């Protein structure tokens, strides 16, 4: 039987929330999670195709996906073909990870042109591409989730590679999301560990969002949104130790929390509830790998290792503020900032395209800061209450490390697969505040004057001290 994911109850809760009027409506149509969830597929497709004609485009990559001792993609194709004619759209090359770049999207749009519905069978990148196709063709969208790998199944945004830079762009909600226990249990352990590690950002990212709101850099902060996934934190930490054995209860808990996490981003209109400094570091690691023609580690696993660093940084920043740090805030001018951005990204992309794209967004952050810099004094005057709120949102590094290790996820960049060199990790962490408009604890560390090479090296050394391979 399919476990119930009660969207109606969630909508009622949001309507009754104190800040509910500021939130966007949930655009997700229906969610089928648990045992036998895939049984809903034929009827779901038939329902989406009412008053529509034409074939259904099934989008997937070349990665094998198991389901009940068979091939999942074959099962999905036959199930959909029992209702309507289908066509296959493959993204990426065999043996390599797919990327949601301009070329891949253009090719997939052409191959899916005229489809009456898009069905995505895959994890993060495949689902992000499917969202773009459905939005582009203005057709219904159904997702068959193949692992507990990321939190992007249930939101209305896609992470794309634009001019070599990871950008999160509006796309569309899924009309139907299906996460079958048999499929999740057959997924590689590291894929499910990746989703748990992606969710671990709930112990750092909301603090970045709160900070941005406090300093006037983001007006969208919502305690209600943060609570959606964060209140699942204790259950998530308990589920972590059961990931390596593919425990169905644990995988179901993770799947439901990933769905809540995705919904939280959709109703907030931003990925900030679940994406702070730690996600920026992961994006940079992947950007560098793609530019070099290399494979990157799983996004969620990179987020997990980055969350350890982010948690450590938050400890140091809070200590700095307790020592009067907010009175010493200094922001570099635009000329110095542009020079820093271009220097950081020219090392990865000598063409300058990546640097130009990053500076375009970073410049917006500086422009906003020039309008709200008086908020620092206001924050300092009320700091005890804000520090209490931030510490409530954060988790100690040891809590994050224990959860990652128990799930079989790396806590150090060097233990990722492929391994990330010390030099690459240093570059990604040191540059994470330079790639986008989003304000994070790394920006504040820079404004406090502590974000230099020696500081970053010390941060990474402390993170590395937590141990080796899980």
N, C-alpha and C positions, 0 to 999 in steps of 0.2 A: 504494500500500500504506500502511496505517496504521502510523505509528511506534509502537514499543513503549514503554509507560510501565509499568514493572514494579512493581506495587504489592506483589506477593509478596516481591520482594527488599527493598523498602523496609520492609515489616513485619518481616522477619528482621533487618535492620540495627537497627531500633528495639528489638527484643526483646533484642538482644545489647549494646545501649548501656549504659554504667555507670548512667545515670539512667533507663533504659527502663521500670523498674517504676513510675515516677512519672507516666508519660505515659498519656493516654487512647488507646484503640485507634483505628485509622483506620477511619472509617465509610463512606468513599467506596467505592462498589462496583466500578466499572471506569472506565478512562480510555481514550478513543480520540483520539489526537492525530496530525495529519499528513495526507498525501495520501489521499483516499478515505475519510476517517473517517466521513463521513455515510452511507456504504454500510452501516454497522452499525446504522442507526436502526431499520428495520422489525423486525429480529430482536431488537434490544434491547427495543423496546416489547412485542413478543410475549412475551418472557421475563418481563418485569415484570408482565404481566397474567395469568400462570398462576393459576388458581383465583380469578380476579377477573372481575367483569362490570361493564358500564357504560361510558360514553364516556370518552375522554381529553380533558382540558382543556388546550388549547395557549395559553399565556400569552405575550403580546408587547405591545410598544408600537406606535405608529404610524410609527416611523422606518423608512424603506425599507432593506432589507438585501439585497445582491446575492449571487448564487451562480450561477456558470457562465452569465452573461448573462441570468439570469432572477431572479425574486424568491425569496429564501430561504424566507420564510414560506409561500409557495405550495408550494414543493417539500416542506417538512417536513409541511405539512398533508396533501398527497397521499400521502406515504410512510406517515404514521401511519394515514391513512384506508384504506390497503390492508390494514391489520390489524384496525382497530376503528373504530367511529364516533367522530367528533371534534366538539368545540365550541370556538369561539374566545372567549378572554377578553382584551380589550384594556385596558391600564392607561394612564392619562394622556390628555391631549387632543392632537389633531393639531397639530403645529407647536410643541409644548411638551415639555419634559422631564418624565418621570413622577417622582413622589415617593412613597416608601413611607410615607405618612402614614396616620393612623387611618381617614380617609374612604375612601381608595383601597383599603386592605386590606379594609375591611368590604364594599365593593362587589365586589371580586374574590372574596372568600370566598363571597358569595351566588351569584355567577355560576358558580363552580366546584363548588358543593355537589353531592354525589352522583357526582363524577368518580371513576373507578377509578385514575387516574394523572394527574400533572401534568407537562407538558412545557413548559419555558421556552425561548423563543427570543429571546435578547437579551444585553445586557451587564449591568453591575452591578445597577442598581435592579430591572430585570425579574427577574433571577435571585434577588435577595433577597426579592422579593415571592413568587416561586414557592416558595422554601423555606418561607416562612410558611404558604402555602396547603397544601403537602404535609404539613407538620407538623400543621396544624389539622385536616385531613381524614384524617390517618393513612394516606396512600397513597404509593406509590412516586413517585420524582422523577427526571426526566431533564432534563439541561441541554444545549442546543445553544448553545455559546459563539459570539458573533457578532463579537468583536474581542478583541485582546489589551489590554483596557482597564483591568481591575482584578484584584486577587488574590482576590476573593471567590467565585470559581466553585467552589472545591474545599473550602471549609470548611463548618462547620455553624452559622454565625451569620448574622444579617441586620442590616444597618444600617437602622434605622427612624427616622422623624421623629415623636417623641413630645412633645406639647405644644410643638412648634416646636424641639425639641432633638434632635440626632443621638445616637441610642443604639444600641449593638451588643447585640443580644439573641439568645439561643439559638434555633435553629430546627431545621434538619435537614441531614444530608449528602445529596448527590446519589447515587442508585443508579448512574447512568450520566452521565459527562461526555464530550461530543463536541466537539472543536475541529478542524475541517476546514481544511486549508491554503488551499483555494480560497476559503472564506468569510473567513478572516483576511486574505488578500491583497486581497480586494475591499473590506474595511472602510476607512473614511477614515483617512488617515495619522495625523491627530491622535488618533484613537481608539487606535491601536496605540502611538503615542508616549506616550499617557496611561498605558498599562499599564507601559511601561518606567519612566516617571517614578514610578509608584506603587511599583515595586520598588526604586527608588533609595533609598527609606526604609530598606532593609537596611543602609545605611551610617550611619544615625543612630538608628533606633528600638531596635535591640538594646542599644545603650549606655544608653538610658533604662531598659530592662528590667533590665539589670545593676545600674544605680544604685539602682533601687527595691528590688531584692533586697539590695544591700549595706546600705542604710539601714533594712531591716526593713519596707519598705512593700509588698512583694510576694514571697511565698515560692515562686512558681511558676517562677522562672528555670531554664532548661535549656540548657546548652551544645549538647547534641545537637539540640535544636529549632532553635536559632539557625543551626547549621551546615547544615541542610537546604537553605535558600535561599542563605545567605551564601557557601557554597563555589562557587556558580554565579556569584558576582560578577564574576570576570575574563571569563567567557564573555558575561555580560550587557553589560559595558562594550564588548566587542568587537562585539556585535550591534547596539549603539546606532546606529552610523554607517550601518547597512544598513536601518534602519527606513523612512526616506523613500522608498526604492526598492521597498518591500514584498518584500524578499528572503525567500523561503520558509524558508530555513534559520534566518535571524534571528528570524522570527516564530514558528517552531517552538521555538526556544530560549527565547524570551520566554514562550510558552504553557506550556512545561514548567516553567519557573521560577515562573510564576504559580501553577501547580498545586501545586508544592512549598511555596510560600509559604502557600497556603490550607490545605494539610494541616498545616503547622507550627502554625497558629493553632488548628486543630481538636484536635490531639493535646495541645496545651498547655492547652486550655480557656480561652484568652484571646487577644485580638488583639495582646497586647503584643509578641510576636516581630517584628511587622511594622508596628506602629502606636505611634508615640511623639508627641512634641510636634508634629511636622510634620503628622500626621493630625488632631490637635485643631485646628490652625489652618485646615486645609481644611474641616473640619466647620463651624467658626464662619463661614467665608466663605459656605458654602452656606446655613446657617441664616439669616444676615442677608439674603441674596438672596431666599430663599423668603418671608421675612416681609415684605419690601418688594414682593413680587410680581414680582421680576425673575428672569431666568435666571442660573444660576451657570455658571462655567467647568467643564470636565470635572474630576472629583474627582482623578484621577491627576495631571493637569497642575498642579493646585493643590498637591498633595502634593510634586511636584518642586520648585516654587518655594519651598515652605515648608521643604524639606529643606536648601536652600542656607542659609536663615536658621538652622535648627537646628544645622547644622554649624559655622557661625560662632559661635553661642552656646556650643557645646561648647568651642571653642577658648578663649573668654573665661573660661568657668567653670573650666576646667583651669588657666588662668593664675592665676585668683583663688585657687584652692585651693593652688597652689604657693607663693603669697604668704601662706599661713596662713589662708585664708578659712574653713576648717572650724571654726576657733576662734571665729569671729564669727557663727555661725549663730543667728538669732533668728526665731522663728515668731510671727506675729501671733495675738492671741487670737481666740476665736470671734466676738465682737461686731464687731471690726474687720474680720474676714474676711467675715462675712455682709454687712456694709455695702459692702465692695468688690465682692462678687459682684452684689449687687442694683444697685449703681450702674452696673456694667459692662453688664448685660443690659437694664436699663430703657431704655437709649438705643436699643436695637433693638426691644424689645417693651414698650411702656408698660403693657400689661395686667399685667405682673408674672409671668405664667405661666412664661416662659422663665427668668427669674431664680430663681423658686422651685424649678424642676426642677434647675437647675444647682447651687443651694445644697444641695439634698438630697444630691447626690453629693459635692460638695466638703466638706461637713461630715463625711462618713465618712472622708475623707482626713485631716482634722485630728484626728479622734478616734483614728485609728490612730497618727498621729504622736506623740500624747501618751503612747502606750504603748511607743514604740521610740526615743525621742529619745537614749537613751544610746548608740545605734549610731553616732552621729556621731563620738564619741571613739574608738570601736573602728576605724572607717574611717580616721580620721586617723592612728592608730598604725601602720596597715599600708598607708598610702597608696601608696608606690612600686609595690607589686605590683598594686594596683587601677588605678593610672594606666596601667600597662603594658597591662593587660587592656582598659581602655577605649579606649586609642589603637589597639589591635589591631582593635576592633570598628568604630571610626570611620574615615571617609575624609575627606581634606582637601576643603574647599569647591571647590577648583579641579578635583578629580576629578569631583565631582558636576556642576559647571557644564559641563565638557567633554562629559560623557555626554549631558546634557540637550540642549545645543546641537547635537551631532552627530545626535541623533535627531529634531531639529526641534521640540523642546519648549521653552517659555519658561523662563527662569531668574528673571524678575522678575514680580511681581504685575501690574504695569502692562501687561505684554505678553500676559497671558491674554486669552481671548476668551469672554465679555465682559471688558473690562479692569477690574481692581480698583483703585479710587482709593487714593491714599496714606492717606487717612483711614480707609478700611475695612481696609486692610492693617495699619495701626497698631493699630486696635481688635482685630483678630483675633489678632495676635501678642501684644499686651499682655494679652489676656484668656484665652489658651489654657490657662493653668494653673488657671482658675476653673470650667471647665465639667464636669469629671468627676472620679471618684475616682482615676484613674490618676496615678501620680507620674512626673514627667519632669524633664528638665534645667531647664525653666522654673521649676518649683517650687523647685529648689535655688537657682537664681539669685535668686528672691524671698527665700528664707530667708537667703541671703548678704547681702541688703540692697542688691543692685545692680540689681534689676528695677524701674527707675523709667522715667518718660517719656523722659528724656534718653537713657538707656541703650538703650531700644527704638528710638528714632529713629536712634541711631548704628548699631545693628545693621542696620536697614533701609537706611540710606544705604550701608553697606558692601556689602550684598547687591546693591543697585542698581548699584554700581560695576562689577559683572561684565559689564555690557553690555546691549544692547537685544535686539530681536526676533531669533529664530534664523533 
